């Protein structure tokens, strides 16, 4: 996503994504994605009827999984 501000172009990192985009970002399907939400692994909020998943919770999920994986390998 790009935004033009006074003739300059900058990239704005999204802070929330729709579920399908969030699930694609971590490489899981819709069913597994909603399981992660139900388990409290991904943080969601609503804007009207639209559900959004915070990118910080996506990054935190990946970090937790990587940490667990490295502990299992040790």
C-alpha positions in Angstrom: 0.0 0.0 0.0 1.5 3.4 -0.9 0.4 6.9 0.1 1.4 10.1 -1.6 2.2 12.9 0.9 3.2 16.2 -0.6 4.7 14.7 -3.7 6.6 11.9 -2.0 5.7 8.3 -2.1 6.1 6.1 1.0 5.1 2.6 1.9 2.7 2.2 4.8 2.8 -1.2 6.6 -0.7 -2.3 7.4 -1.5 -2.8 11.1 -4.5 -5.1 10.5 -5.5 -7.4 7.7 -8.7 -9.1 6.6 -8.7 -12.8 7.7 -8.0 -14.3 4.3 -5.0 -12.0 3.7 -3.7 -12.7 7.3 -4.1 -16.5 6.8 -2.3 -16.3 3.4 0.5 -14.3 5.1 1.2 -17.2 7.5 0.5 -19.9 4.9 -2.6 -21.5 6.6 -6.1 -22.2 5.2 -9.3 -20.6 6.4 -10.2 -23.4 8.8 -6.8 -23.5 10.5 -6.9 -19.6 10.6 -10.2 -19.6 12.4 -8.9 -22.3 14.8 -5.9 -20.0 15.6 -8.4 -17.2 16.3 -10.5 -19.4 18.5 -7.4 -20.5 20.4 -6.5 -16.9 21.1 -3.3 -17.1 19.0 -4.4 -14.3 16.7 -5.9 -11.0 17.9 -9.0 -9.8 16.1 -11.3 -6.8 16.2 -14.4 -5.6 14.2 -15.0 -2.5 12.2 -18.7 -2.7 11.6 -19.2 -6.3 10.3 -15.6 -6.6 9.0 -13.2 -8.6 11.0 -9.6 -7.6 11.1 -6.5 -9.4 12.4 -3.6 -7.4 13.9 -0.3 -7.8 12.1 1.4 -7.6 15.5 -0.5 -10.8 16.6 0.6 -12.5 13.3 4.2 -11.6 14.0 3.9 -12.7 17.6 2.4 -16.1 16.5 5.3 -16.7 14.1 7.9 -15.7 16.8 6.3 -18.1 19.3 6.2 -20.9 16.8 9.9 -20.3 15.9 10.9 -20.2 19.5 9.0 -23.5 20.3 10.6 -25.1 17.2 14.1 -24.1 18.3 13.5 -25.4 21.8 12.3 -28.7 20.4 15.4 -29.0 18.2 17.7 -28.4 21.2 
